[in-house]
Amino acid sequence: RNDKHPPKNWGDVSIFGNLDPTGEYVVSTRVRCGRSMEGYPFNPCLTEEQYKEMEQKVSSTLSGLDGELKGTFYPLTGMSKEVQQKLIDDHFLFKEGDRFLQAANACRFWPSGRGIYHNENKTFLVWCNEEDHLRIISMQMGGDLGEVYRRLVTAVNDIEKRIPFSHHDRLGFLTFCPTNLGTTV
């Protein structure tokens, strides 16, 4: 086919504002996108060495972020069960055992090569090698969609300068789950 996915365009990031300035209706706001790293297959085809290599690349890349994105990378390997459960309970960390990912053979070598990065305020997170190679998340309490969206756009643009993402001319950004193809937002 000759169809082309439109070029990446985040739009006017200043157009979004606070959807609930009085704080009466919106508990929290979250915007996320997935990205696959160029040169690596999707989860079912990754070797344990590739998982570890990707985790190292992601960890070192994210350690270079600054400002409100500055944070810490926590590998799942070696993470205590208590810390892991606290992050899961607080809705910051993915958990092992998703039956759909298991059926797709996407949980191989667990927890090797997986981790989470978050900033100090836990308003910016990156999951490494859960379903997608990267799940980039911006979230916070309240309804300020503008702030959440601007943070995500800033982060994705910054990370993209350091890690090439898999992209297809017709499909857009490639992800493990086809429902996320394209912009992946």
One Martini backbone bead per residue (centre of mass of N, CA, C, O) as a GRO file, in nm:
protein
  185
    1ARG     BB    1   0.101   0.033   0.011
    2ASN     BB    2   0.072   0.408   0.016
    3ASP     BB    3   0.030   0.455   0.291
    4LYS     BB    4   0.074   0.708   0.550
    5HIS     BB    5   0.190   0.798   0.833
    6PRO     BB    6   0.185   1.050   1.010
    7PRO     BB    7   0.363   1.264   1.147
    8LYS     BB    8   0.481   1.363   1.423
    9ASN     BB    9   0.221   1.522   1.643
   10TRP     BB   10   0.139   1.694   1.944
   11GLY     BB   11   0.067   1.965   1.909
   12ASP     BB   12  -0.081   2.198   2.117
   13VAL     BB   13   0.023   2.190   2.447
   14SER     BB   14  -0.146   2.458   2.547
   15ILE     BB   15  -0.455   2.368   2.512
   16PHE     BB   16  -0.436   2.229   2.769
   17GLY     BB   17  -0.589   2.188   3.086
   18ASN     BB   18  -0.788   2.213   3.357
   19LEU     BB   19  -1.070   2.003   3.409
   20ASP     BB   20  -1.056   2.050   3.754
   21PRO     BB   21  -0.998   2.320   3.941
   22THR     BB   22  -1.173   2.232   4.211
   23GLY     BB   23  -1.160   1.910   4.268
   24GLU     BB   24  -1.450   1.741   4.233
   25TYR     BB   25  -1.400   1.495   3.993
   26VAL     BB   26  -1.087   1.455   3.964
   27VAL     BB   27  -0.843   1.248   4.080
   28SER     BB   28  -0.682   1.162   3.807
   29THR     BB   29  -0.403   1.184   3.566
   30ARG     BB   30  -0.328   1.003   3.250
   31VAL     BB   31  -0.045   0.961   3.024
   32ARG     BB   32   0.046   0.732   2.755
   33CYS     BB   33   0.324   0.545   2.603
   34GLY     BB   34   0.465   0.344   2.355
   35ARG     BB   35   0.789   0.177   2.297
   36SER     BB   36   1.025   0.068   2.060
   37MET     BB   37   1.333  -0.059   2.002
   38GLU     BB   38   1.556  -0.037   1.782
   39GLY     BB   39   1.675  -0.370   1.697
   40TYR     BB   40   1.431  -0.514   1.846
   41PRO     BB   41   1.232  -0.740   1.945
   42PHE     BB   42   0.979  -0.870   2.069
   43ASN     BB   43   0.937  -1.036   2.356
   44PRO     BB   44   0.912  -1.342   2.249
   45CYS     BB   45   1.219  -1.294   2.098
   46LEU     BB   46   1.381  -1.244   2.339
   47THR     BB   47   1.662  -1.248   2.505
   48GLU     BB   48   1.818  -1.222   2.796
   49GLU     BB   49   2.043  -1.038   2.690
   50GLN     BB   50   1.855  -0.825   2.563
   51TYR     BB   51   1.713  -0.739   2.814
   52LYS     BB   52   1.970  -0.639   2.962
   53GLU     BB   53   2.063  -0.438   2.746
   54MET     BB   54   1.809  -0.262   2.752
   55GLU     BB   55   1.812  -0.186   3.048
   56GLN     BB   56   2.082  -0.038   3.032
   57LYS     BB   57   2.003   0.174   2.823
   58VAL     BB   58   1.765   0.292   2.978
   59SER     BB   59   1.905   0.364   3.242
   60SER     BB   60   2.124   0.554   3.119
   61THR     BB   61   1.932   0.746   2.978
   62LEU     BB   62   1.752   0.834   3.226
   63SER     BB   63   1.996   0.950   3.398
   64GLY     BB   64   2.000   1.218   3.195
   65LEU     BB   65   1.775   1.341   3.323
   66ASP     BB   66   1.599   1.647   3.404
   67GLY     BB   67   1.445   1.801   3.629
   68GLU     BB   68   1.130   1.666   3.664
   69LEU     BB   69   1.258   1.385   3.535
   70LYS     BB   70   1.431   1.327   3.756
   71GLY     BB   71   1.571   1.004   3.867
   72THR     BB   72   1.511   0.647   3.919
   73PHE     BB   73   1.635   0.322   3.870
   74TYR     BB   74   1.452   0.000   3.911
   75PRO     BB   75   1.521  -0.309   3.931
   76LEU     BB   76   1.366  -0.612   3.966
   77THR     BB   77   1.622  -0.725   4.016
   78GLY     BB   78   1.641  -0.732   4.372
   79MET     BB   79   1.369  -0.659   4.452
   80SER     BB   80   1.172  -0.633   4.695
   81LYS     BB   81   0.861  -0.741   4.771
   82GLU     BB   82   0.773  -0.489   4.927
   83VAL     BB   83   0.841  -0.274   4.716
   84GLN     BB   84   0.685  -0.396   4.486
   85GLN     BB   85   0.402  -0.394   4.624
   86LYS     BB   86   0.387  -0.091   4.675
   87LEU     BB   87   0.402  -0.005   4.374
   88ILE     BB   88   0.149  -0.161   4.293
   89ASP     BB   89  -0.056  -0.039   4.499
   90ASP     BB   90   0.019   0.264   4.377
   91HIS     BB   91   0.022   0.232   4.054
   92PHE     BB   92   0.343   0.211   3.932
   93LEU     BB   93   0.355  -0.105   3.892
   94PHE     BB   94   0.396  -0.380   3.740
   95LYS     BB   95   0.282  -0.717   3.701
   96GLU     BB   96   0.297  -1.034   3.725
   97GLY     BB   97   0.066  -1.250   3.530
   98ASP     BB   98  -0.044  -1.179   3.270
   99ARG     BB   99  -0.231  -1.384   3.072
  100PHE     BB  100  -0.177  -1.254   2.793
  101LEU     BB  101   0.131  -1.239   2.807
  102GLN     BB  102   0.173  -1.538   2.861
  103ALA     BB  103   0.032  -1.643   2.600
  104ALA     BB  104   0.253  -1.462   2.426
  105ASN     BB  105   0.541  -1.498   2.557
  106ALA     BB  106   0.616  -1.207   2.742
  107CYS     BB  107   0.763  -1.349   3.028
  108ARG     BB  108   1.043  -1.399   2.980
  109PHE     BB  109   1.289  -1.402   3.224
  110TRP     BB  110   1.165  -1.341   3.482
  111PRO     BB  111   1.290  -1.017   3.577
  112SER     BB  112   1.472  -0.986   3.353
  113GLY     BB  113   1.513  -0.659   3.219
  114ARG     BB  114   1.345  -0.513   3.442
  115GLY     BB  115   1.175  -0.188   3.514
  116ILE     BB  116   1.178   0.129   3.702
  117TYR     BB  117   1.106   0.473   3.650
  118HIS     BB  118   1.126   0.766   3.870
  119ASN     BB  119   1.041   1.039   4.002
  120GLU     BB  120   1.010   1.192   4.298
  121ASN     BB  121   0.681   1.246   4.250
  122LYS     BB  122   0.552   1.029   4.062
  123THR     BB  123   0.480   1.173   3.754
  124PHE     BB  124   0.720   0.998   3.626
  125LEU     BB  125   0.731   0.705   3.411
  126VAL     BB  126   0.917   0.392   3.338
  127TRP     BB  127   0.872   0.103   3.167
  128CYS     BB  128   1.069  -0.198   3.144
  129ASN     BB  129   0.967  -0.474   2.981
  130GLU     BB  130   0.682  -0.546   2.966
  131GLU     BB  131   0.515  -0.519   2.695
  132ASP     BB  132   0.694  -0.299   2.627
  133HIS     BB  133   0.989  -0.163   2.625
  134LEU     BB  134   0.823   0.116   2.657
  135ARG     BB  135   0.653   0.295   2.924
  136ILE     BB  136   0.525   0.617   2.912
  137ILE     BB  137   0.449   0.821   3.209
  138SER     BB  138   0.194   1.058   3.301
  139MET     BB  139   0.110   1.174   3.640
  140GLN     BB  140  -0.165   1.294   3.857
  141MET     BB  141  -0.329   1.466   4.063
  142GLY     BB  142  -0.605   1.549   3.918
  143GLY     BB  143  -0.705   1.764   3.612
  144ASP     BB  144  -0.414   1.840   3.469
  145LEU     BB  145  -0.368   1.774   3.150
  146GLY     BB  146  -0.156   1.975   3.056
  147GLU     BB  147   0.076   1.892   3.245
  148VAL     BB  148   0.081   1.592   3.172
  149TYR     BB  149   0.125   1.622   2.865
  150ARG     BB  150   0.382   1.796   2.864
  151ARG     BB  151   0.557   1.591   3.012
  152LEU     BB  152   0.539   1.366   2.804
  153VAL     BB  153   0.649   1.516   2.558
  154THR     BB  154   0.920   1.589   2.677
  155ALA     BB  155   1.013   1.299   2.736
  156VAL     BB  156   0.992   1.168   2.457
  157ASN     BB  157   1.178   1.369   2.311
  158ASP     BB  158   1.427   1.312   2.488
  159ILE     BB  159   1.452   1.004   2.452
  160GLU     BB  160   1.459   1.005   2.133
  161LYS     BB  161   1.752   1.132   2.123
  162ARG     BB  162   1.881   0.848   2.261
  163ILE     BB  163   1.647   0.651   2.144
  164PRO     BB  164   1.562   0.451   1.902
  165PHE     BB  165   1.260   0.401   1.734
  166SER     BB  166   1.015   0.210   1.615
  167HIS     BB  167   0.926   0.256   1.262
  168HIS     BB  168   0.649   0.291   1.031
  169ASP     BB  169   0.526   0.441   0.759
  170ARG     BB  170   0.223   0.316   0.795
  171LEU     BB  171   0.196   0.247   1.128
  172GLY     BB  172   0.420   0.370   1.286
  173PHE     BB  173   0.453   0.298   1.590
  174LEU     BB  174   0.585   0.013   1.738
  175THR     BB  175   0.402  -0.256   1.898
  176PHE     BB  176   0.304  -0.537   2.048
  177CYS     BB  177   0.026  -0.408   2.051
  178PRO     BB  178  -0.187  -0.321   1.792
  179THR     BB  179  -0.364  -0.102   1.952
  180ASN     BB  180  -0.087   0.098   1.970
  181LEU     BB  181  -0.048   0.188   1.707
  182GLY     BB  182   0.136   0.476   1.610
  183THR     BB  183   0.125   0.691   1.861
  184THR     BB  184   0.047   0.523   2.145
  185VAL     BB  185  -0.162   0.711   2.322
   0.00000   0.00000   0.00000
